Amino acid sequence: MNNDENNQNLFLVFHLNNEIYGTNLMQVREVIERQTPKPVPNTIQSYIGVINVRGEIVGAIDLRLRFGYPSLDSPEKNSAMIILNLPSGTLAVITDQLEGVFRLNFLEHGQKPKIESTIPNDYILGMCEFKNKIITIIDLHSILNAQEITNLKQVNNESRETK
């Protein structure tokens, strides 16, 4: 088994609004301690600003807001940011709490469930069992639509120019 096959079932598991989610570890560049983003005006509601990751200006999305959950007034103790490399640039997504990296297998052979949810089905890759619970596996690369990516790329470029 090569490394790609070995890593295919590795998922970063995290909490969001008292729910447990996972995302494929291959989508994650790194995980960092939560920072307070600098707000950027005239952006989508879930885009809460920009952060500095070792000299790189990175846009930050609050997954709670993106998924239609209420925002937290103060971050939870183990709140973290997942850093992703997208075709449009680097993006940080805020989670409530990290659980860790685990090897998981999709239930129902990876089929997407037919469910009604506040999370658009485009984000959902399937369901896995984790600690005797069923958790939702999401595609963090799909959390923004094409127009939002174009707008955020423009915001990130403007932030770099004013740095």
C-alpha positions as CSV (number, residue, x, y, z in Angstrom):
1,M,0.0,0.0,0.0
2,N,1.5,3.4,-1.0
3,N,1.3,6.5,1.1
4,D,-1.6,8.0,-0.9
5,E,-3.7,4.9,-0.3
6,N,-2.5,4.9,3.3
7,N,-3.6,8.5,3.8
8,Q,-6.9,8.2,2.0
9,N,-8.8,7.1,5.1
10,L,-7.1,9.6,7.5
11,F,-9.5,12.3,8.6
12,L,-9.1,15.4,10.8
13,V,-12.0,15.2,13.2
14,F,-13.4,18.4,14.8
15,H,-16.4,19.7,16.7
16,L,-18.7,22.4,15.5
17,N,-21.9,23.5,17.3
18,N,-22.1,20.3,19.4
19,E,-21.7,18.1,16.3
20,I,-18.7,16.1,15.1
21,Y,-17.3,16.5,11.6
22,G,-14.3,15.2,9.7
23,T,-12.4,16.2,6.6
24,N,-9.9,14.3,4.6
25,L,-6.4,15.0,6.0
26,M,-5.1,15.3,2.4
27,Q,-7.1,18.6,2.2
28,V,-5.4,20.1,5.2
29,R,-2.1,22.1,5.0
30,E,-1.8,22.6,8.7
31,V,-3.7,23.3,11.9
32,I,-2.9,26.3,14.0
33,E,-4.0,27.9,17.3
34,R,-7.0,30.2,16.8
35,Q,-6.1,33.8,16.1
36,T,-8.4,36.8,16.1
37,P,-8.9,37.9,12.5
38,K,-8.6,41.5,11.4
39,P,-12.1,42.3,10.0
40,V,-12.4,43.1,6.3
41,P,-15.5,45.2,5.3
42,N,-17.9,44.2,2.5
43,T,-17.3,40.5,2.5
44,I,-19.7,37.5,2.9
45,Q,-21.0,37.0,6.4
46,S,-18.9,33.9,7.2
47,Y,-15.7,35.6,6.0
48,I,-14.6,37.1,9.3
49,G,-11.3,38.7,8.2
50,V,-7.6,37.9,7.6
51,I,-4.9,36.5,9.8
52,N,-1.1,36.4,9.6
53,V,0.4,32.9,9.3
54,R,4.2,33.3,9.4
55,G,4.1,36.4,7.2
56,E,1.3,35.1,4.9
57,I,-2.0,37.0,4.9
58,V,-4.7,34.3,5.0
59,G,-8.5,34.8,4.8
60,A,-10.5,33.3,7.6
61,I,-14.0,31.7,7.4
62,D,-16.1,30.9,10.5
63,L,-17.6,27.4,9.8
64,R,-20.3,28.0,12.3
65,L,-21.6,31.0,10.3
66,R,-21.0,29.2,7.0
67,F,-23.2,26.3,8.1
68,G,-25.9,28.5,9.5
69,Y,-25.0,28.0,13.2
70,P,-24.9,30.9,15.7
71,S,-21.5,32.5,16.2
72,L,-19.8,32.0,19.6
73,D,-19.1,35.1,21.7
74,S,-15.9,33.6,23.0
75,P,-13.9,30.7,21.4
76,E,-13.9,27.3,23.1
77,K,-10.7,26.2,24.9
78,N,-9.4,24.0,22.1
79,S,-10.6,26.1,19.2
80,A,-8.3,25.9,16.2
81,M,-7.9,27.0,12.6
82,I,-7.5,24.6,9.8
83,I,-5.3,26.0,7.0
84,L,-6.2,24.9,3.5
85,N,-4.5,25.5,0.1
86,L,-7.2,26.3,-2.4
87,P,-6.7,27.1,-6.1
88,S,-7.7,30.7,-5.2
89,G,-5.2,30.9,-2.4
90,T,-4.8,30.0,1.3
91,L,-7.8,29.9,3.6
92,A,-8.3,29.3,7.3
93,V,-11.5,27.8,8.7
94,I,-12.3,28.1,12.3
95,T,-13.6,25.1,14.3
96,D,-14.9,24.9,17.8
97,Q,-12.6,22.1,19.0
98,L,-10.2,19.6,17.4
99,E,-10.5,16.0,18.2
100,G,-7.5,14.8,16.2
101,V,-6.5,12.6,13.2
102,F,-8.1,9.2,12.8
103,R,-8.4,6.4,10.3
104,L,-12.1,6.2,9.4
105,N,-14.1,4.2,6.9
106,F,-17.2,5.5,5.1
107,L,-20.5,3.9,6.0
108,E,-22.7,2.7,3.0
109,H,-19.6,2.5,0.8
110,G,-19.1,6.3,0.8
111,Q,-22.5,7.1,-0.6
112,K,-23.8,10.5,0.3
113,P,-26.9,10.3,2.5
114,K,-30.1,11.8,1.3
115,I,-30.7,14.3,4.1
116,E,-32.1,17.8,4.6
117,S,-29.5,19.9,6.4
118,T,-28.3,23.4,7.0
119,I,-25.1,22.3,5.4
120,P,-25.3,22.3,1.6
121,N,-25.1,18.7,0.3
122,D,-22.2,19.7,-2.0
123,Y,-20.0,19.9,1.1
124,I,-21.0,16.4,2.4
125,L,-18.8,13.5,1.2
126,G,-20.5,10.9,3.4
127,M,-20.8,9.5,6.9
128,C,-18.3,7.6,9.1
129,E,-18.5,6.0,12.5
130,F,-16.4,7.6,15.1
131,K,-16.5,6.6,18.8
132,N,-19.9,4.9,18.4
133,K,-21.4,7.9,16.7
134,I,-22.1,8.7,13.1
135,I,-20.2,11.8,12.0
136,T,-20.4,13.9,8.8
137,I,-17.4,14.0,6.5
138,I,-17.2,17.3,4.7
139,D,-15.2,18.6,1.8
140,L,-13.6,21.8,3.0
141,H,-12.5,22.7,-0.5
142,S,-16.1,23.0,-1.5
143,I,-17.2,25.4,1.2
144,L,-17.2,28.4,-1.1
145,N,-18.9,28.8,-4.4
146,A,-17.0,30.1,-7.5
147,Q,-18.2,33.7,-7.1
148,E,-17.3,33.8,-3.4
149,I,-13.8,32.4,-4.3
150,T,-13.3,35.2,-6.8
151,N,-14.4,37.8,-4.3
152,L,-12.2,36.5,-1.6
153,K,-9.2,36.2,-3.9
154,Q,-9.7,39.9,-4.6
155,V,-9.9,40.7,-0.9
156,N,-6.8,38.7,-0.1
157,N,-4.9,40.5,-2.9
158,E,-6.0,43.9,-1.6
159,S,-4.9,42.9,1.9
160,R,-1.5,41.9,0.6
161,E,-1.1,45.3,-1.2
162,T,-1.9,47.3,2.0
163,K,0.5,45.1,4.2
